Amino acid sequence: MSRSVDHEARRADLAAAVWALVACGGVESVSLRSVAAEAGVSMGRVQYYFATKEDLLLHGLEQAHLCMEARIEKRVAATGGDAREILATILDELLGEHPRTRDAIRVHAAFAARAVDARTAAVLTDGDEEILALAVAVVAQAREAGRVGADVDPELDGYTIWTLARGLGTDVALYGAPIDRARATLARALARVAPPTG
């Protein structure tokens, strides 16, 4: 293993410790000392990679987002490429069925609940505009094809679908709502504004 790979693996281990602490006790449970204990390393090791708690927290947040993005990309690659199917796949992942996705949602919620700087805010919203734009485009395609009535508004209904998925994911990850109910709720809402083409 090269030194750079080894360093990345150690940073990933520390990020995993941050996720575990935030998921169980919130952002306030994270300190350089608590992360060292969770990861089973010395304080010096943590300080070698991260000078401050804020640096450590931001890295943990970035890694949580990267993990979630990787799962979405893998699932999207397995779809047929239809825009509606891609959107449904992305939104389904956001519901939090996978344990790591649920952890990422918890980490995201913990950070979103506190005052954040511009760097953290950028991580929290990374990719949001692209997903929203896809939702709006899918609803617009359904209306243009006559699969829904003229009362369907791509901007408003696309935004509704996007925010519904995020809210359902929070309900699953933070409050233990059944994933099957969340999935059925999202599928019903999506079918009303962008029914399948088949």
C-alpha positions in Angstrom: 0.0 0.0 0.0 1.4 3.4 -1.0 1.8 6.1 1.6 -0.9 8.3 0.0 -3.3 5.4 0.0 -2.5 4.6 3.6 -3.1 8.2 4.6 -6.4 8.2 2.8 -7.4 5.0 4.5 -6.6 6.5 7.9 -8.5 9.7 7.1 -11.5 7.5 6.0 -11.3 5.6 9.3 -11.5 8.9 11.2 -14.4 10.0 9.0 -16.2 6.8 9.9 -15.6 7.5 13.6 -17.2 11.0 13.1 -20.2 9.4 11.4 -20.7 7.0 14.2 -20.5 9.7 16.9 -22.8 12.1 15.0 -25.3 9.4 14.3 -25.5 8.4 18.0 -25.0 11.7 19.8 -25.2 14.6 17.3 -22.4 17.0 16.2 -21.7 18.1 19.8 -20.5 14.6 20.7 -17.6 15.0 18.3 -14.3 16.1 19.6 -10.7 15.2 18.7 -10.6 13.1 21.8 -13.9 11.3 21.2 -13.0 10.6 17.6 -9.6 9.2 18.7 -11.4 6.9 21.2 -14.0 5.8 18.6 -11.3 5.1 16.0 -9.0 3.4 18.5 -6.1 5.7 17.8 -4.1 8.3 19.7 -5.1 12.0 20.0 -1.8 12.7 18.2 -2.9 10.6 15.2 -6.1 12.6 14.9 -4.3 15.9 15.3 -1.8 14.8 12.6 -4.6 14.7 10.0 -7.0 17.4 11.4 -5.8 20.5 13.2 -9.3 21.5 14.5 -12.6 19.9 15.3 -14.2 21.9 12.5 -11.7 20.4 9.9 -12.6 17.0 11.2 -16.3 17.6 11.1 -16.2 19.0 7.6 -14.2 16.0 6.4 -16.7 13.6 8.0 -19.5 15.4 6.2 -17.7 15.4 2.9 -17.1 11.6 3.2 -20.7 11.0 4.1 -21.8 12.8 0.9 -19.3 11.0 -1.2 -20.5 7.6 0.1 -24.1 8.5 -0.7 -23.2 9.8 -4.2 -21.3 6.6 -4.9 -24.3 4.5 -4.1 -26.6 6.7 -6.2 -24.1 6.5 -9.2 -23.9 2.7 -8.9 -27.7 2.4 -8.9 -28.2 4.9 -11.7 -25.7 3.0 -13.9 -27.9 -0.1 -13.6 -31.0 1.7 -14.9 -32.1 1.8 -18.5 -31.2 5.5 -18.9 -34.7 6.8 -19.0 -34.9 10.2 -17.2 -37.9 9.2 -15.1 -36.3 5.9 -14.1 -33.1 7.8 -13.2 -35.0 10.3 -11.1 -37.0 7.5 -9.3 -33.7 5.7 -8.5 -32.1 8.8 -7.1 -35.1 9.7 -5.0 -35.4 6.1 -3.8 -31.8 6.1 -2.5 -32.6 9.3 -0.6 -35.2 7.4 1.3 -32.5 5.7 3.4 -33.1 2.0 3.1 -29.3 1.3 3.1 -27.7 1.7 6.5 -24.9 3.9 5.2 -27.4 6.1 3.4 -29.3 6.4 6.7 -26.1 7.4 8.5 -25.4 10.0 5.8 -28.9 11.5 6.3 -28.3 11.6 10.0 -24.9 13.3 9.6 -26.5 15.8 7.1 -29.3 16.6 9.5 -27.0 17.1 12.4 -24.9 19.6 10.4 -27.9 21.3 8.9 -29.3 22.0 12.4 -26.3 24.1 13.4 -25.0 27.4 12.1 -22.7 26.6 9.2 -20.0 28.5 7.3 -19.9 28.8 3.6 -17.7 25.7 3.1 -20.1 23.5 5.1 -23.1 25.0 3.4 -21.6 24.1 0.0 -21.2 20.5 1.0 -24.7 20.3 2.5 -26.3 21.5 -0.8 -23.9 19.8 -3.3 -25.9 18.1 -6.0 -29.3 19.5 -4.9 -29.8 21.8 -7.9 -29.0 18.9 -10.3 -31.6 16.6 -8.7 -34.2 19.4 -8.6 -33.6 20.2 -12.2 -34.0 16.6 -13.2 -37.3 16.4 -11.2 -38.6 19.5 -13.0 -37.5 18.2 -16.4 -39.2 14.8 -15.8 -42.5 16.4 -14.8 -42.3 18.8 -17.8 -41.8 15.8 -20.1 -44.8 14.1 -18.7 -46.9 17.2 -19.2 -45.6 17.8 -22.8 -46.4 14.2 -23.6 -50.0 14.5 -22.3 -49.5 11.9 -19.6 -50.7 14.5 -17.0 -53.1 17.4 -17.0 -52.3 21.0 -17.7 -52.8 21.8 -14.1 -49.5 20.0 -13.3 -46.7 22.6 -12.8 -43.2 21.3 -13.6 -41.5 23.8 -11.3 -43.8 23.4 -8.3 -44.5 19.7 -8.7 -40.9 18.9 -9.4 -39.9 20.7 -6.3 -42.7 18.9 -4.4 -41.3 15.5 -5.4 -37.7 16.5 -4.5 -38.6 17.8 -1.1 -40.9 14.9 -0.4 -38.1 12.4 -1.0 -35.8 14.4 1.4 -38.5 14.6 4.0 -39.3 10.9 3.8 -35.6 10.0 4.1 -35.4 12.1 7.2 -38.5 10.4 8.6 -36.9 7.0 8.0 -33.4 7.8 9.2 -34.3 9.9 12.3 -37.6 8.6 13.4 -37.6 5.0 12.2 -40.5 5.3 9.8 -41.1 2.1 7.7 -39.1 2.2 4.4 -42.0 0.5 2.6 -44.4 3.2 3.5 -42.0 5.9 2.5 -41.3 4.2 -0.8 -45.1 3.7 -1.5 -45.7 7.4 -0.6 -43.0 8.6 -3.0 -44.1 6.2 -5.8 -47.7 7.5 -5.5 -46.7 11.1 -5.6 -44.4 10.6 -8.5 -47.0 8.7 -10.5 -49.5 11.6 -10.1 -47.1 14.1 -11.7 -44.9 11.9 -13.9 -46.5 8.5 -14.6 -44.4 5.8 -16.2 -44.3 5.8 -20.0 -45.1 2.1 -20.3 
